[in-house]
Amino acid sequence: MDGMTALTLRSEDRDAPFEDTIDAICGMAWERLDNDEVLQVAKAYYYFSIQFRENLDIACHLHPGDAKLAALREGECDTDNLSPWPGIAAPGEKMNHDEFMLRLLALQPTRDAEYLHGLGTSYLNRVRCVDERARACSIASYEDGGLSRVFAAMLRAQHWYGAGQRAFRHFLEQHILFDTDDAGGHGSLSRHLAPDASIAPLWSAFAQMLALAVPRLVQGPAAVATPRRSPAVAWPTPAVSA
C-alpha cells in the first residue's frame, strides 16, 4: 500500500491472525485523542465504511439466495436506522451508512483533510485487490464482534465536542446495538460466512490506516490494552507520506 509499511503479526493461532489485529486496534491509546483527532478517526473510518459496503455487496452477489445477508444489507444500505440526526438525516430519511459518515464529515473542517484523503484512497486501492471470497467472508468478522469491540474502544476517547464528533459517536453507539442485538442482530445474520485467515490483510490495512491517520494512537504504551493473546505488532511509521 502506498505510504504504508508492513504490519507484522505473530500468533499461536494461525487460523485467525486477524483476531490479533483486532486486539491491537482495541489496545490503541484512544483515551489520548484530542477533539480534532476524533474527527480524523472519523475521516479514516469513512473509507473503511466504503469497503464494508463493497464487501457486503460482494457477499450478496456471491450468495444471491441468502436471506440473512439480504436482511443484513437492509440494515446497512438504503436504511433509516441512523435517522434522524441534526444536519445529516431527516426523520425517516434512508441512506447508506457510508453516506452518513460523508455527511457528518461535511459539518466542519477536518485537520489534515488532504493527507487523510490520500491515505484513504491508498487504503481502498489495497483492499480492492483482495480476493472476493475473502472480502465477502470478512463481513462476519466485522459484524459478529470485531467492529463492536473496535467501536467500544473508540468510545474511550474523551472529547466529542462539535457536530461531526457527536454524529460520529451516535454512529458508533448505534452500530454496537445493531451488531449485538440478540433478536436478529447483524452478528447473527453474518456469522455463517465463517471468516478465516484469508481476511487478515483487510484488518491489517484498517489498523495501518488508523495508525497513520492519527499517530498519537500508537506512540508509546496504550492506556488500556486488553488483548486476548498479547499480539506482537510492528506499526507503520506515521511520518511516511500517503
N, C-alpha and C positions, 0 to 999 in steps of 0.2 A: 504494500500500500504506500502511495506517495507520502513521504514525510513521517512514516511510522516504522519503527524498528520492531524486531520480533518480540513476541510475548512468550517467554519460556515457562512452561508449567511442568511440575513433577507431581505424580500422584501414584499411590499404590493401586488405585482402582483405575486402570487404563480404559475401562469400558465407559466411563463417564467423566472424562477430564474437564468437561465444561462446568461440572459442579465446583471444581477448584476456582474457576474464573468467577463464578457467581459469588463464592465465598470472598474472593479478593475484592470484588466490587463492593460488597457489603461492608468490608473492613476498611474501605477508604475513609478519609477524615471528613465526613460530611458535616460534622459539627463546626468545622473551621470556616465554612464558606461565608463570605460576606453577601450582601444583598445583590450586588451586580453579578457575583459568581453563580448565584442560584439561577439567574436568567441565562447565564452562559450554559449551564447544565441543561436548561430547558431547550436552548437552541440546539445543542448536541443531540438531545433526545428526539427532537423533531425529525432528524434524519433517521434515527432508529425507527421511529414510528412509520416512516415511509417504507422501509424494508420490511417491517412487520406486516403491513397491509399487502405488500407484494408477495410475501411468503404465504400469507393466508389465501390470496388469490391462486397461487400455485397449488396449494393443498387442495382447494376446492376443485381446481381443474383436473388434478390427478385422481381425485376421488369424487366424481360427479354425483354419485348416488348417496353420499354420506350425509345423513340428516343432521348429525351432530355438528359437522363442520358448517353446514348451511345455517344452522342456528347460531353458531359462533360468529359467522360473518354478519348476521343480522345485528349482533351485539357490538360489532366493531366498525361497520361500514354503513353509511347512509342511515344513521340512527340518531335518536334524540335523547339518548340516555345520559348525555352530559349537559343537556339544555334544561332550563335557561341558565345563562351566565352573562352578567353585565358586560356589554361591549363586544361580546363574542357570539352568543347564540340566543335567539329569541325563544320564547316558550314554544315547545313543540318543534323547533327547527331541527331538521335532520342533516347530518354531515358525517364524513369520515373522521375518525379520531385524529389523524394527522392534520386535517383541516382545522380542527380545534386548536392544535398546537401552533399552526401557522398564524392563525388569527390572534392568539394570545401574544405571540412574539411581535405583532404589529402594534400592540398597545403602547409600547415605549421602546426607546433605543436599547440595543444590546451592545455591551462593550466588546470590542474586537470582532464585530459582526463579519467583516470581510474575511478575516482569518478563519472564523468558525464555518463560514460558507465553504471555503476551500477544503477544510478538514472534513466537513460533512459530505461534500461531493466525492472526495477521495474514498471515504468510508463506503459510500454507495457503490462506487466502481468496484471496490474489493468484494463486497458481499454478493454482488450480482454475478460474480464469476464462480460462485459456489454451486455445486450440483443441485438441481431442482429437487431431487428427493430429500436431500439434507435440509434444504430451505423449507420444504413442506413439514417435515417432522420436527423442525425447530420450534414450531408453534406450541407443541406440548411442553417443551422446556420453558417457554415464556409464560404460558398461561397456567400451568399446573405447578406453581410455586416459585419459579425463578424470578419473574418480574415482581410478584407481590413482596418477595424478600428485598429486592433491589429498591422498590418504591418505599418500603418501610425504612430502609437505610437512608434514602434521600430525605425523608421527612425528619431525620435527626438534625437537619440544617436549622439554624436558629433565627434566620432573618427572611421574612416573607412580606416585605413592605413594597407595595406597588401593585398595580392592576395585573401585570403579567405574572408576577410571583404568586399572587393569590389565586389566579386562574390555574397556574401550574400545580399548586398544592391541591386544589379541587380535583384536577385531573388525576393526580396520584392517589388521593384518598378514595375516589370513586372506583378506580381500577382495582385497588385492593379488595373492595367489596365485590366487584364484578367477578374477580378470579376465584375468590374463596367462598362464595355463596354456596352453601350445601345443597340448595334446591336449584340445580341446573346451572351452577356457576361455570365460568369459562374454563376452569381447570378440568371439570368433569366432562366437558364437551370436546376436549382435545387430547386427553392422556392416552387414548387408544392409538395415537400415532407413534408412540414408543420411541423417543429420541435416543440416539446412540452417539458414539464418538465422532461421527461424521459432522456433527453440528458444532464441534469445538471451535473451528475458525470463526463462526458467526459471533459467538460470545467473546472470543479474544479480540475481534475487531471492535466490538462495542466497548470493551474495557479500555482498549488503547485510545479510542476516540475520547472517552471521558477524561483519561489521564492527560491527554494533550490539550483538551478544551479548557481544563481547569487544573493547572499544575499543583495547586495547593492540596488537591485531593491525595496526592501520592508523595508529598515532600515530608519525610520524617515519619515516625510511627503514628498510626491512626489512634484516635482517642478511644474508639470502640472497634474491636476485632473479634468476631465470633465465628471463625471458620470451622467447618466440620472435620477438616482433615489437615489443617495447617499447611496450605499450599505454599510453594516457593515460587515467587513471581518476580520476573525482571521487567520492570515497567519501562516503556519507551522514554526517551529523553525529550521533555517538553519543549526544549529550545529549538528542536528541528522544525523547519518550516513545513507547513502542509502544502 
